[in-house]
């Protein structure tokens, strides 16, 4: 993590600690999401349960990091760049927690499907592709935060459009599939919820990339159009 140093090494250590914990949270959430997507193929119930169980760790980290940030705000009263950094951390951990929730949702849906059928999911490869894009977005956003790289963060935004396009494409096929074969209606509906969760994860990853740009450049970039 690169950020301006201060005359107080204790202050530097506090900022460093909160950023390290945030990155650790990001690693756990990223693993949750990856495992949730993999479970769609493997139908491994133990792996699915690990995704769900990790939610407790993620929630605890969110509380811990927010408390560290509040302590910094109260005691250090940061301004300018430091204030934007702490604010970006608070917002990022909130989005990470929500990504964890969506990963849990995917795991719950996968568990229901696994207990019912071993047949491949409709549009399974396309779902994996959509999930892969969202996974790369999350990893890229957290890497951009760690490197303090606004240029890298800006490149995340356009991928959100790809995820949305995949969502609409898969949904169209699922609707057609349900009209042709109602025997697998419940499974198809679960798949629809899964691709919606993937789309939301991509949105949260995009949010994180926008926090990085604001933190480093001091200007709002929501709804910007990437070059």
C-alpha positions as CSV (number, residue, x, y, z in Angstrom):
1,X,0.0,0.0,0.0
2,X,1.4,3.3,-1.1
3,X,0.3,6.6,0.6
4,X,1.9,9.8,1.9
5,X,3.9,9.4,5.0
6,X,3.5,11.6,8.1
7,X,5.6,12.9,10.9
8,X,3.9,10.5,13.2
9,X,5.0,6.9,12.5
10,X,2.2,5.8,14.7
11,X,-0.3,7.4,12.4
12,X,1.3,5.8,9.4
13,X,1.0,2.4,11.2
14,X,-2.7,3.0,12.0
15,X,-3.5,3.8,8.3
16,X,-1.4,0.9,7.2
17,X,-3.1,-1.5,9.6
18,X,-6.6,-0.6,8.4
19,X,-5.7,-0.9,4.8
20,X,-4.1,-4.3,5.4
21,X,-7.2,-5.6,7.2
22,X,-9.3,-4.3,4.3
23,X,-7.1,-6.2,1.8
24,X,-7.4,-9.3,3.9
25,X,-11.2,-9.0,3.9
26,X,-11.0,-8.6,0.1
27,X,-9.0,-11.8,-0.2
28,X,-11.5,-13.7,1.8
29,X,-14.5,-12.3,-0.1
30,X,-12.8,-13.0,-3.4
31,X,-12.2,-16.6,-2.3
32,X,-15.9,-16.9,-1.3
33,X,-17.0,-15.7,-4.7
34,X,-14.6,-18.0,-6.6
35,X,-15.7,-21.0,-4.5
36,X,-19.3,-20.2,-5.0
37,X,-18.9,-20.1,-8.8
38,X,-16.9,-23.3,-8.7
39,X,-19.6,-25.0,-6.7
40,X,-22.1,-24.6,-9.6
41,X,-20.0,-27.2,-11.4
42,X,-18.7,-29.4,-8.7
43,X,-21.9,-29.6,-6.6
44,X,-19.6,-30.1,-3.6
45,X,-21.8,-29.6,-0.5
46,X,-18.8,-29.2,1.8
47,X,-17.3,-26.5,-0.4
48,X,-20.7,-24.8,-0.5
49,X,-21.0,-24.8,3.3
50,X,-17.5,-23.2,3.5
51,X,-18.7,-20.3,1.4
52,X,-21.7,-19.8,3.7
53,X,-19.6,-20.2,6.9
54,X,-17.1,-17.6,5.7
55,X,-19.9,-15.0,6.0
56,X,-19.4,-14.8,9.7
57,X,-15.7,-14.0,9.2
58,X,-16.5,-11.3,6.6
59,X,-19.1,-9.7,8.9
60,X,-16.7,-9.6,11.8
61,X,-14.0,-8.0,9.7
62,X,-16.4,-5.3,8.5
63,X,-17.2,-4.4,12.1
64,X,-13.5,-4.4,13.1
65,X,-12.4,-2.3,10.2
66,X,-15.2,0.2,10.6
67,X,-14.2,0.6,14.3
68,X,-10.6,1.2,13.4
69,X,-11.7,3.8,10.9
70,X,-13.9,5.6,13.4
71,X,-11.1,5.6,15.9
72,X,-8.8,7.2,13.3
73,X,-11.4,9.8,12.5
74,X,-12.0,10.6,16.1
75,X,-8.4,10.8,17.3
76,X,-6.5,12.0,14.2
77,X,-9.2,14.1,12.5
78,X,-7.7,13.4,9.1
79,X,-8.1,16.0,6.3
80,X,-7.6,16.0,2.5
81,X,-6.0,12.8,1.2
82,X,-6.1,11.0,4.5
83,X,-9.8,11.7,4.9
84,X,-10.5,10.4,1.4
85,X,-8.4,7.3,2.2
86,X,-10.3,6.5,5.4
87,X,-13.6,7.2,3.7
88,X,-12.7,5.0,0.8
89,X,-11.9,2.2,3.2
90,X,-15.2,2.5,5.0
91,X,-17.1,2.4,1.7
92,X,-15.0,-0.5,0.3
93,X,-15.6,-2.7,3.3
94,X,-19.3,-2.1,2.9
95,X,-19.2,-3.2,-0.7
96,X,-17.1,-6.2,0.2
97,X,-19.6,-7.3,2.8
98,X,-22.3,-7.1,0.2
99,X,-20.3,-9.1,-2.2
100,X,-19.9,-11.7,0.5
101,X,-23.7,-11.7,0.9
102,X,-24.2,-12.3,-2.8
103,X,-21.6,-15.1,-2.8
104,X,-23.5,-16.7,0.1
105,X,-26.7,-16.3,-2.0
106,X,-25.1,-18.1,-4.9
107,X,-23.9,-20.9,-2.5
108,X,-27.4,-21.3,-1.1
109,X,-28.9,-21.6,-4.6
110,X,-26.1,-24.0,-5.6
111,X,-26.9,-26.2,-2.6
112,X,-30.5,-26.4,-3.5
113,X,-29.7,-27.3,-7.0
114,X,-27.1,-29.9,-6.0
115,X,-29.5,-31.6,-3.7
116,X,-32.0,-31.9,-6.5
117,X,-30.1,-32.7,-9.7
118,X,-26.6,-33.6,-11.0
119,X,-27.5,-32.4,-14.6
120,X,-25.5,-29.5,-16.0
121,X,-27.1,-26.1,-15.5
122,X,-28.7,-24.4,-18.5
123,X,-26.1,-21.9,-20.0
124,X,-23.5,-23.2,-17.5
125,X,-20.5,-22.2,-19.5
126,X,-21.9,-18.7,-20.1
127,X,-22.6,-18.4,-16.4
128,X,-19.0,-19.3,-15.6
129,X,-17.9,-16.7,-18.1
130,X,-20.0,-14.0,-16.5
131,X,-18.7,-15.0,-13.1
132,X,-15.1,-14.9,-14.4
133,X,-15.5,-11.3,-15.6
134,X,-17.0,-10.2,-12.2
135,X,-14.2,-12.1,-10.4
136,X,-11.6,-10.3,-12.4
137,X,-13.3,-7.0,-11.7
138,X,-13.1,-7.5,-8.0
139,X,-9.5,-8.6,-8.1
140,X,-8.6,-5.6,-10.3
141,X,-10.4,-3.1,-8.1
142,X,-8.7,-4.4,-4.9
143,X,-5.3,-4.4,-6.7
144,X,-5.8,-0.9,-7.9
145,X,-6.6,0.2,-4.3
146,X,-3.5,-1.5,-3.0
147,X,-1.3,0.0,-5.7
148,X,-3.0,3.4,-5.4
149,X,-3.4,3.3,-9.2
150,X,-6.4,5.4,-10.5
151,X,-5.6,4.5,-14.1
152,X,-6.0,0.8,-13.4
153,X,-9.2,1.5,-11.4
154,X,-10.7,3.4,-14.4
155,X,-10.3,0.3,-16.6
156,X,-12.6,-1.7,-14.3
157,X,-15.8,0.2,-15.2
158,X,-16.3,-0.9,-18.8
159,X,-16.3,-4.6,-17.7
160,X,-19.5,-4.0,-15.8
161,X,-21.2,-3.5,-19.1
162,X,-20.0,-6.9,-20.2
163,X,-21.4,-8.6,-17.1
164,X,-24.8,-6.9,-17.7
165,X,-24.8,-8.0,-21.3
166,X,-24.1,-11.6,-20.3
167,X,-26.9,-11.3,-17.7
168,X,-29.5,-10.2,-20.3
169,X,-28.3,-12.8,-22.7
170,X,-28.5,-15.7,-20.2
171,X,-31.9,-14.5,-18.9
172,X,-33.3,-14.5,-22.4
173,X,-32.2,-18.1,-22.9
174,X,-33.6,-19.1,-19.4
175,X,-37.0,-17.7,-20.2
176,X,-37.1,-19.6,-23.5
177,X,-35.9,-22.7,-21.7
178,X,-38.7,-22.4,-19.1
179,X,-41.3,-22.0,-21.8
180,X,-40.1,-25.2,-23.5
181,X,-39.6,-27.4,-20.4
182,X,-41.5,-26.6,-17.2
183,X,-40.2,-29.7,-15.4
184,X,-37.0,-27.9,-14.4
185,X,-38.7,-24.6,-13.6
186,X,-37.4,-24.3,-10.0
187,X,-33.8,-25.0,-11.1
188,X,-34.0,-22.5,-13.9
189,X,-35.4,-19.9,-11.4
190,X,-32.5,-20.5,-9.1
191,X,-30.1,-20.0,-12.0
192,X,-31.8,-16.7,-12.7
193,X,-31.1,-15.6,-9.1
194,X,-27.5,-16.7,-9.4
195,X,-26.8,-14.6,-12.5
196,X,-28.5,-11.6,-10.8
197,X,-26.1,-12.0,-7.8
198,X,-23.1,-12.1,-10.2
199,X,-24.3,-8.9,-11.8
200,X,-24.6,-7.3,-8.4
201,X,-21.1,-8.4,-7.4
202,X,-19.8,-6.7,-10.6
203,X,-21.6,-3.5,-9.6
204,X,-20.0,-3.6,-6.2
205,X,-16.6,-4.2,-7.7
206,X,-17.2,-1.2,-10.0
207,X,-18.1,0.9,-6.9
208,X,-14.8,0.0,-5.3
209,X,-12.9,1.1,-8.4
210,X,-14.7,4.4,-8.3
211,X,-13.7,4.9,-4.7
212,X,-10.1,4.5,-5.7
213,X,-10.4,7.2,-8.4
214,X,-12.1,9.6,-6.0
215,X,-9.5,8.9,-3.3
216,X,-6.6,9.7,-5.6
217,X,-8.0,12.4,-7.8
218,X,-10.5,14.0,-5.4
219,X,-13.4,14.0,-7.9
220,X,-16.6,11.9,-8.3
221,X,-16.5,9.5,-11.3
222,X,-19.7,7.6,-10.9
223,X,-21.4,7.0,-14.2
224,X,-18.3,8.1,-16.1
225,X,-17.8,6.7,-19.6
226,X,-14.4,5.0,-19.8
227,X,-12.3,5.9,-22.8
